[in-house]
Amino acid sequence: MTKKITQIIKINKINRVIVFALLLFSPVLLAKDYNFTAAESIINGYVDTHKIAGGVILVMKDGKELLHIAVGKQDVEADKDMKIDSLFRIASQTKALTSVGVMILKERGLINFTDPISKYIPSFKKTSVLVVHKDKSYTEVPAVREITVHDLLTHSAGISYGWGIIEEKWKEIGLHGWYFADKKQTMKQALAPLTTLPQQAQPGSEFVYGHSTDLLGVIIESISGKNLKEFFETEITGPLGMIDTHFYIPKSKLSRLAAVYNATDSHIKRASDTNTAEDYMLSQGHYAAGPMQAFSGGAGLVSTASDYSKLLLMLLNQGTLNGTKILSPSSVVEMTSNQIPYIDMDWNDGFGYGFALTIGKAGDLKGKTLQYEWGGAYNSKYYVRPEDGVIVIYLTQLIPTSGLKDWEEINAVIKIALGIAP
């Protein structure tokens, strides 16, 4: 069966309809067997057809690894195989650690989520909001209230990454997009111009993805008196034994860093080095060599699947891992419950403090969080399913993806193998 699926992938360049028809009726995919042959075949198919260079998949249940594979190349041009300990730029997967950091401060009574963020960053005392008219003209109006810590945690502050009608102005102040590894500044300094431009929406009115979590990182630094690197190391990554999670890669680990690739209409090409890049977000980045001054709480970290799983295992275990307590169970429940029920989320069931949520609709599971998840710009994904005891992590280094459906297909057959409803 595996050989047949692989042949179909190669011959038809991942003919999704045929592949899924075979997978859905395959006798080897009974949940009790935890057979992940189909997932391995699909990711190998994407490698064989030059859609991705390589990747790592990690599936865990009840704290045990069911699948941990590395496929393809860490570096195609150097002919270096992908390894399970290859290092990946995890981008927005960083946000989960920053949210955990804020929860730690809350438990210590050092921050309230109703606090206006001007308490920590005074320039946010007054902000404005962009109003775009039908003729594409725009005006600025005052924000109806101050932005709060809760707004930042839920991406409901109205703060974007600067895409849209005044994109050029965001570029002029150096805040267009999520990339900060090139900055010769601290994050507080780099984000300082943010209040000089109008935000995308009124605080508390919409889900707007942007610099909110980077601002949380600045707040953590202000309260703790440590930079975010030091805070993570002392409060999260160090206690959890996350030895391979870094903002910038130690020289001793450079040989493990996976190369970045860009998707084209037919294949992949190696992303440019930073010295020739027009857009650092689409390049190899400054994670190995650069100023190393800005510690982005929104998208700054590099990690491995195994290392990141320790963070997720801690959350799955209600805040504790191997006897080390990071959070209280009530904080984990708070993080993984819908915190913005007043905002319509048409692409999921809600948003917690750092995660998109899938919530049960009927029966004994009604109202329970069935899955919390997020991912990163370099085509990485993860989720935790607390009711099933399941963790899944998928890491690649592809940006842009040009609409690639690798994760959707791999995730679908992983859930089939686990006996989880789509």
C-alpha positions as CSV (number, residue, x, y, z in Angstrom):
1,M,0.0,0.0,0.0
2,T,2.8,2.4,0.9
3,K,4.6,1.8,-2.4
4,K,1.3,2.3,-4.3
5,I,0.7,5.7,-2.6
6,T,4.3,6.8,-3.3
7,Q,4.0,5.9,-6.9
8,I,0.7,7.9,-7.2
9,I,2.4,10.9,-5.6
10,K,5.3,10.8,-8.0
11,I,3.4,10.1,-11.2
12,N,0.6,12.5,-10.6
13,K,2.5,15.1,-8.7
14,I,0.4,14.7,-5.6
15,N,-3.0,14.1,-7.1
16,R,-4.9,14.9,-3.9
17,V,-8.2,13.3,-4.8
18,I,-6.7,9.9,-5.6
19,V,-4.3,10.0,-2.6
20,F,-7.1,10.7,-0.1
21,A,-9.4,8.2,-1.6
22,L,-6.8,5.5,-1.1
23,L,-5.9,6.7,2.4
24,L,-9.4,6.9,3.7
25,F,-10.1,3.2,2.8
26,S,-6.6,1.8,3.7
27,P,-6.7,-1.1,6.1
28,V,-3.3,-0.1,7.5
29,L,-4.7,3.1,9.0
30,L,-6.7,1.7,11.8
31,A,-6.3,4.0,14.8
32,K,-5.4,1.2,17.2
33,D,-2.2,0.5,15.1
34,Y,-1.0,4.1,15.0
35,N,0.4,3.5,11.5
36,F,1.7,6.7,10.1
37,T,2.9,5.2,6.8
38,A,0.5,7.5,4.8
39,A,2.0,10.7,6.5
40,E,5.5,9.5,5.7
41,S,4.5,8.8,2.1
42,I,3.0,12.2,1.6
43,I,5.9,14.2,3.0
44,N,8.3,12.1,1.0
45,G,6.2,12.8,-2.1
46,Y,6.5,16.5,-1.5
47,V,10.3,16.1,-1.2
48,D,10.5,13.9,-4.3
49,T,8.6,16.4,-6.4
50,H,10.7,19.3,-5.2
51,K,7.9,21.1,-3.4
52,I,9.8,21.2,-0.1
53,A,13.4,20.5,0.7
54,G,12.6,18.5,3.8
55,G,10.9,18.5,7.1
56,V,10.4,16.9,10.5
57,I,7.2,15.4,11.9
58,L,6.7,14.6,15.6
59,V,3.5,13.0,16.9
60,M,3.1,12.3,20.6
61,K,0.3,10.7,22.7
62,D,0.2,10.7,26.5
63,G,3.8,11.9,26.6
64,K,5.2,9.1,24.3
65,E,6.6,9.6,20.8
66,L,4.5,7.7,18.2
67,L,6.3,9.2,15.2
68,H,9.5,11.3,15.0
69,I,10.9,11.4,11.5
70,A,13.2,13.6,9.4
71,V,12.7,13.6,5.7
72,G,14.6,15.1,2.8
73,K,17.4,17.6,3.0
74,Q,18.4,20.1,5.6
75,D,20.4,21.8,2.9
76,V,19.8,20.7,-0.7
77,E,22.8,22.4,-2.2
78,A,25.2,21.0,0.4
79,D,23.5,17.5,0.1
80,K,23.0,17.5,3.9
81,D,20.2,15.2,5.2
82,M,17.5,16.5,7.4
83,K,17.9,15.2,11.0
84,I,15.4,15.1,13.8
85,D,17.6,17.6,15.7
86,S,17.9,20.0,12.8
87,L,17.2,23.6,13.9
88,F,14.3,25.5,12.4
89,R,13.3,29.2,12.4
90,I,10.0,28.8,14.2
91,A,8.9,32.5,13.8
92,S,5.4,32.9,15.3
93,Q,5.7,29.7,17.3
94,T,7.7,32.1,19.6
95,K,4.4,33.7,20.6
96,A,3.4,30.8,22.8
97,L,6.5,31.3,25.0
98,T,5.9,35.0,25.3
99,S,2.3,34.3,26.3
100,V,3.5,31.8,28.9
101,G,5.9,34.5,30.1
102,V,3.1,36.9,30.7
103,M,1.1,34.3,32.5
104,I,4.1,33.7,34.8
105,L,4.1,37.5,35.7
106,K,0.4,37.4,36.3
107,E,0.7,34.5,38.7
108,R,3.3,36.5,40.6
109,G,1.0,39.5,40.9
110,L,3.2,41.7,38.7
111,I,0.7,42.4,35.9
112,N,-3.0,42.6,35.4
113,F,-4.6,41.9,32.1
114,T,-6.9,44.8,32.4
115,D,-3.9,47.1,32.7
116,P,-3.6,49.7,29.9
117,I,-0.2,49.0,28.2
118,S,0.7,52.7,28.7
119,K,1.5,51.7,32.3
120,Y,4.5,50.0,30.8
121,I,5.0,51.8,27.5
122,P,3.8,55.4,28.0
123,S,3.7,56.3,24.3
124,F,0.5,54.2,24.1
125,K,-1.5,56.5,26.3
126,K,-3.1,57.9,23.1
127,T,-3.3,56.1,19.8
128,S,-5.3,56.5,16.6
129,V,-7.1,54.3,14.2
130,L,-7.2,54.2,10.4
131,V,-10.6,54.5,8.7
132,V,-10.6,53.5,5.0
133,H,-13.3,54.9,2.8
134,K,-14.9,53.3,-0.3
135,D,-12.9,55.5,-2.6
136,K,-9.7,54.2,-0.9
137,S,-9.0,57.4,0.8
138,Y,-8.5,57.3,4.6
139,T,-8.7,59.3,7.7
140,E,-7.5,58.9,11.3
141,V,-9.7,58.9,14.3
142,P,-8.7,58.7,18.0
143,A,-8.9,55.3,19.6
144,V,-12.0,55.0,21.7
145,R,-10.1,53.6,24.7
146,E,-6.5,52.5,25.6
147,I,-5.1,49.2,24.5
148,T,-4.9,46.7,27.4
149,V,-2.7,43.7,28.1
150,H,-5.7,41.5,27.3
151,D,-6.0,43.1,23.9
152,L,-2.3,42.2,23.1
153,L,-2.7,38.6,24.3
154,T,-5.7,38.0,22.1
155,H,-4.6,40.0,19.0
156,S,-7.6,42.3,19.5
157,A,-5.5,45.5,20.0
158,G,-6.0,46.5,16.4
159,I,-2.2,46.4,15.8
160,S,-1.2,44.9,12.5
161,Y,2.1,44.1,10.7
162,G,1.6,47.0,8.4
163,W,0.1,45.5,5.3
164,G,-2.6,47.5,3.6
165,I,-3.3,50.9,2.3
166,I,-0.5,52.7,4.2
167,E,2.0,49.9,3.8
168,E,4.7,52.3,2.5
169,K,4.5,54.3,5.7
170,W,5.0,51.2,7.8
171,K,8.1,50.4,5.7
172,E,9.4,53.9,6.3
173,I,9.4,53.4,10.1
174,G,10.9,49.9,9.8
175,L,7.9,48.1,11.2
176,H,6.4,46.4,8.1
177,G,6.3,42.7,8.8
178,W,7.4,40.5,11.6
179,Y,11.2,40.4,11.1
180,F,13.5,42.1,13.6
181,A,16.7,40.0,13.5
182,D,18.4,42.7,11.4
183,K,17.9,45.4,13.9
184,K,20.8,47.1,15.7
185,Q,18.3,48.0,18.4
186,T,16.4,46.5,21.3
187,M,12.8,45.6,20.6
188,K,11.7,48.6,22.8
189,Q,13.7,50.9,20.5
190,A,12.6,49.2,17.3
191,L,8.9,49.4,18.2
192,A,9.0,53.0,19.4
193,P,7.6,54.5,16.1
194,L,4.5,52.2,16.3
195,T,2.3,54.9,17.8
196,T,3.2,57.4,15.1
197,L,0.9,55.6,12.7
198,P,-2.9,54.8,13.0
199,Q,-3.7,51.2,13.9
200,Q,-6.0,49.0,11.8
201,A,-8.9,48.7,14.2
202,Q,-10.3,50.0,17.4
203,P,-9.1,48.2,20.5
204,G,-11.3,45.2,21.3
205,S,-13.2,45.3,18.1
206,E,-11.5,42.8,15.7
207,F,-8.9,40.1,15.5
208,V,-5.9,41.8,13.9
209,Y,-2.6,39.8,13.7
210,G,0.5,41.9,14.2
211,H,3.1,43.3,16.6
212,S,1.0,42.7,19.7
213,T,3.1,39.8,21.0
214,D,6.3,41.8,20.4
215,L,4.9,44.5,22.6
216,L,4.2,41.8,25.3
217,G,7.9,40.9,25.1
218,V,8.8,44.6,25.8
219,I,6.4,44.6,28.7
220,I,8.0,41.4,30.1
221,E,11.4,43.0,29.8
222,S,10.1,46.2,31.6
223,I,8.6,44.2,34.5
224,S,11.3,41.6,35.0
225,G,14.4,43.8,34.4
226,K,15.8,41.1,32.1
227,N,15.9,41.0,28.3
228,L,13.6,38.5,26.8
229,K,16.4,36.0,26.1
230,E,17.4,36.0,29.8
231,F,13.8,35.8,30.9
232,F,13.1,32.8,28.7
233,E,16.2,31.1,29.8
234,T,15.6,31.5,33.5
235,E,11.8,31.1,33.5
236,I,10.9,28.8,30.6
237,T,13.5,27.1,28.4
238,G,16.0,26.5,31.2
239,P,13.6,24.9,33.6
240,L,12.0,22.8,30.8
241,G,15.4,21.6,29.5
242,M,14.8,23.3,26.1
243,I,18.5,23.3,25.3
244,D,18.0,23.9,21.5
245,T,15.7,27.0,21.7
246,H,17.5,30.2,20.9
247,F,17.0,33.7,19.5
248,Y,20.3,33.5,17.7
249,I,22.2,30.3,17.1
250,P,25.4,29.4,19.0
251,K,28.3,28.8,16.7
252,S,28.6,25.2,17.9
253,K,25.1,24.5,16.5
254,L,25.3,26.3,13.1
255,S,25.8,23.0,11.2
256,R,22.3,21.9,12.3
257,L,20.4,25.0,10.9
258,A,18.1,24.1,8.0
259,A,18.3,26.3,4.9
260,V,15.3,28.4,3.9
261,Y,13.6,27.8,0.5
262,N,11.1,29.8,-1.5
263,A,8.2,28.1,-3.4
264,T,7.7,28.9,-7.1
265,D,4.9,27.7,-9.3
266,S,6.7,24.4,-10.0
267,H,9.5,23.8,-7.5
268,I,11.6,25.4,-4.8
269,K,14.6,27.6,-4.9
270,R,17.1,28.5,-2.2
271,A,16.3,31.7,-0.4
272,S,18.8,34.5,-0.8
273,D,21.5,35.2,1.7
274,T,20.9,38.3,3.8
275,N,23.7,40.3,2.0
276,T,21.7,40.0,-1.3
277,A,18.2,40.0,0.1
278,E,15.6,42.5,-0.9
279,D,13.2,41.2,1.8
280,Y,14.7,39.7,4.9
281,M,11.5,37.8,5.6
282,L,12.1,35.7,2.5
283,S,15.8,35.2,3.1
284,Q,18.1,33.0,5.2
285,G,17.9,35.7,7.9
286,H,20.3,36.9,10.5
287,Y,19.8,34.1,12.9
288,A,23.4,32.8,12.5
289,A,25.2,36.1,12.0
290,G,23.9,39.6,12.6
291,P,23.5,42.3,15.2
292,M,21.8,39.9,17.7
293,Q,20.3,42.9,19.6
294,A,16.5,42.5,19.1
295,F,14.7,39.6,20.9
296,S,11.4,39.3,19.2
297,G,8.7,37.8,21.4
298,G,6.5,37.6,18.3
299,A,8.7,35.7,15.8
300,G,12.3,35.5,16.9
301,L,13.2,31.9,18.0
302,V,14.9,29.0,16.5
303,S,14.2,25.5,17.9
304,T,13.8,21.8,17.2
305,A,10.7,19.6,17.2
306,S,11.9,17.8,20.3
307,D,12.7,21.0,22.2
308,Y,9.4,22.6,21.3
309,S,7.5,19.5,22.4
310,K,8.7,20.1,25.9
311,L,6.8,23.4,26.0
312,L,3.7,21.8,24.6
313,L,4.0,18.8,27.0
314,M,4.2,21.3,29.9
315,L,0.9,22.9,28.8
316,L,-0.7,19.5,28.2
317,N,0.3,18.5,31.7
318,Q,-1.4,21.5,33.1
319,G,1.7,23.6,33.6
320,T,4.2,21.1,34.9
321,L,6.8,18.9,33.2
322,N,8.9,16.2,35.0
323,G,8.2,17.8,38.4
324,T,9.0,21.3,37.2
325,K,6.1,23.7,37.6
326,I,6.0,26.6,35.1
327,L,2.3,27.6,35.4
328,S,-0.7,26.7,37.5
329,P,-3.4,24.5,36.0
330,S,-5.8,27.4,36.1
331,S,-3.4,29.5,34.0
332,V,-3.3,26.8,31.4
333,V,-7.1,26.6,31.3
334,E,-7.2,30.4,30.9
335,M,-4.7,30.4,28.1
336,T,-6.6,27.7,26.2
337,S,-10.1,29.1,26.6
338,N,-11.8,31.5,24.3
339,Q,-11.0,35.0,25.6
340,I,-12.6,37.0,22.9
341,P,-16.2,35.5,22.5
342,Y,-17.4,39.0,21.5
343,I,-15.3,38.9,18.3
344,D,-16.5,36.8,15.4
345,M,-13.7,34.3,14.4
346,D,-14.8,32.9,11.0
347,W,-11.8,30.7,10.7
348,N,-11.8,28.9,14.1
349,D,-13.9,28.7,17.2
350,G,-12.1,31.4,19.2
351,F,-8.8,32.5,20.5
352,G,-7.1,32.1,23.9
353,Y,-4.0,33.8,25.2
354,G,-1.8,32.8,22.3
355,F,-3.7,30.0,20.5
356,A,-6.4,29.5,18.0
357,L,-9.0,27.1,19.4
358,T,-11.3,24.3,18.3
359,I,-14.1,23.8,20.7
360,G,-16.5,20.9,21.1
361,K,-20.0,21.5,19.8
362,A,-22.0,18.6,21.2
363,G,-22.3,15.8,23.7
364,D,-19.8,15.4,26.6
365,L,-17.3,17.5,24.7
366,K,-19.5,20.5,24.2
367,G,-17.7,23.7,25.3
368,K,-14.4,21.9,25.9
369,T,-11.2,22.9,24.0
370,L,-10.5,20.1,21.7
371,Q,-7.4,21.6,20.1
372,Y,-5.2,24.7,20.5
373,E,-2.7,25.5,17.9
374,W,-0.6,28.0,15.9
375,G,2.3,28.0,13.5
376,G,5.1,30.0,12.0
377,A,5.9,31.9,8.8
378,Y,8.4,29.4,7.5
379,N,5.7,26.8,7.1
380,S,5.7,25.2,10.6
381,K,2.6,24.1,12.5
382,Y,1.7,22.6,15.9
383,Y,-1.3,21.7,17.9
384,V,-2.2,20.1,21.2
385,R,-5.4,18.1,21.8
386,P,-5.9,17.9,25.6
387,E,-8.8,15.5,25.5
388,D,-6.8,13.0,23.4
389,G,-3.4,13.6,25.0
390,V,-2.0,14.3,21.5
391,I,0.8,16.7,20.4
392,V,1.7,17.2,16.7
393,I,4.6,19.3,15.4
394,Y,5.5,19.8,11.7
395,L,8.6,21.8,10.8
396,T,9.8,22.9,7.4
397,Q,11.6,26.0,6.1
398,L,9.6,27.3,3.2
399,I,8.5,30.9,2.6
400,P,6.4,31.8,0.7
401,T,4.5,28.5,0.3
402,S,2.5,29.6,-2.7
403,G,-0.6,27.8,-1.5
404,L,1.1,24.4,-0.8
405,K,-1.2,21.9,1.0
406,D,1.4,19.7,2.5
407,W,0.3,20.4,6.1
408,E,-3.4,19.9,5.4
409,E,-2.7,16.5,3.8
410,I,-0.2,15.3,6.4
411,N,-2.4,16.4,9.3
412,A,-5.5,14.7,7.8
413,V,-3.8,11.3,7.6
414,I,-2.2,11.7,11.1
415,K,-5.6,12.2,12.5
416,I,-7.0,9.2,10.7
417,A,-4.1,7.1,12.1
418,L,-4.9,8.4,15.6
419,G,-8.6,7.8,15.2
420,I,-9.4,11.5,15.6
421,A,-12.3,13.0,13.7
422,P,-11.3,15.7,11.1
